[in-house]
Amino acid sequence: MKENIRMMKEWYRLCEPNKAYWFFQFATVIVVSICLVCESMYIAKVTTSLADGNFKMAIFCLTLGLMFVLLRQFSWILNYKNTYNLIGDIYKRLENKIFHKIIRGKEKNFEAISKEKLINIFHSDAYETAKFSDQICSRFRYFLSTILTLSYVFSVSLPIGFVILTIIAINYKILNWINSRISKATKETKEAIDSEFETFSEIILSKNMIDSYDLTKKMEKEFMKKNDLFMVHQQKKTMASSMLDNSFFGYYKTLIYAVTLVLIFLLTQGNLSLTVYLIVVSYLTDSITNSKDFMGILTELKNAYVTCNRVNIILNFDEKSQIEFGNIKTDDIAGEIDFVNVNIDASNIEDFELNDLKEVSFHIESNQTVLFHGARNSGKRTIFYLLRRMILTDSGDVYIDKIKIQDYKEKVFLKNLNYLTTKPFFYHGSILKNLQLIDSKKENIIFSLEQVGIYEYIKSLPDGLKTEANSLPKREQYLLGLARLLLMNSEIIVLYEFPNYLSGTDKDYIKKSLLKLHGKKTIIMFSANDDLANISDKIFEVERGRVNQLTKRN
């Protein structure tokens, strides 16, 4: 019992059902329970009234029974309508929590858990956890019906009431044991599904290598082994469920038969009237059946606890340190940037592999084009991360238009500074769909694609702008990322390195695109080579964490 209470508390702590929705759901099932008991009571009275020859009472009781049937069905209609509100509210909140944990989680969290398992948790387990809120209400109906039925049986016959109560207590012990087995099998089945999904995903991602290295048979064997493991655990779950649906069913039906025989014996001995016999027999089956159905909550509770634990795998992720945004909401940003005596000890930064910065100071005027040139591990990435607000300085400050970078409101900052790396990310969907997330106007989208010299290529594709963005070659993906960056129309544009696969022609086209923005935007470029020196107003040399200005473009 203590273990079940602990699991219930853990589920409630995680889900926190909306009290109004939950109260309404309980209220409807309470009405249903009362109606069921009253309905059975009046139907039993119909039988006894007919036996006594009281036909008017029989018709009256039959009419009341019908009224309780109609009220019960109306309550169910309201209950079903409210189910969406109750489950949906919990599910959406869990999904929102999971979403933000994944966004903010440290990379090390994702090293120990596969993407496939995360997807299973994100959808199936979150929904199963939320659904338990309604299952509690449904099972409560059986609990209330059992209490009302037992109360009536006790009022008719104390010994029979105690017999039924004892049977219910024994049933609890048996069902708790069976449900523990079902819960364990459910947990193992979910883990087997995770493993099967992971292997299937690996096969999809490495199918070319499998074919090239003649690994088909080995991978097929590995994949079928995971299938077999899933079926073994599914069989265990099926057999445990069979104990509940068949063995236990036969057991309690036999109990009802045995108690009914005792009642018949008491009736023949004159120790029980026919009226009492008819009422007790009717309620005997109801009370034991209802108690058995109520205890089905043990299965659902244990399953909900399994899914709770899986959801908590994500919710317990360590989060990256979040840099708070400020309250300055002015959107009139010119793009002037200053680093003033900035120092960073990279050994103190857990989330990223960066290099130190030592007394870094520089000034970038608004609408200038600036190149930060330096070898690998010189400190360029650290400056890049500071501009993106992903890390804080140990000492010194970073300013945009003489205002500390962390003092801007989030919306203002994200609107006015955007960047492009060598591996731009695109959502699943077409080129058009990805760019429409930034700007819904098609003419603006086409203009940005023309600026980077990729529009003619896209037009030549069979599906044109409807081509899947992630299906493009690396070169075209980078240029598409640059088009998206220009489409954002930020005041400050940051480009971190050029990919090696870009040709000289590509770089010339990109330079032309950037020159068109010269004097209109603040453009900051990071590169290990000096390809971009001839379009830069300023060149800063980054070496061993220090920054020195080299020259100006004439």
Buried (B, 14 or more C-beta within 10 A) or exposed (E): EEEBEEBBEBBBEBBBBBEEBBEBBBBBBBBBBBBBBBBBBBBBBBBBBBEEEBEEBBEBBBEBBEBBBEBBEBBBEBBEEBBEBBBBBBBEBBBEBBEEBBEBBBEEBEEEBBEBBBEBBBEBBBBBBBBBBBBBBBBBBBBBBBBBBBEBBBEBBEEBBEBBBEBBEEBBEBBBEBBBBBBBBBBBBBBBBBBBBBBBBBBEEBEEEBEEEEBEEEBEEBBEEBBEBBBEBBEBBBEBBEBBEEEBEEBBEEBBEEBBEEBEEBBEEEEBEEBBBBBBBBBBBBBBBBBBBBBBBBBBBBBBBBBBBBBBBBBEBBEBEEEEBBEBEEEEBBBBBBBBEBBBEBEEBEBEEBBBBBBBEBEBBBBBBBBBBBEEEBBBBBBBBBBBBBBBBBEBBBBBBEBBBBBBBEEBBBBBBBBBBBEBEBEEBBBBBBBBEBBEEEEBBBBBBEBBBBBEBBEEBEEEBEBBBEEBEBBBBBBBBBBBBBBBBBBBBBBBBBBEEBEEEBEEBBBEBBEEBBEEBBBBBBBBEEBBBEBBBBBBBBEEBBBEEEEEBE
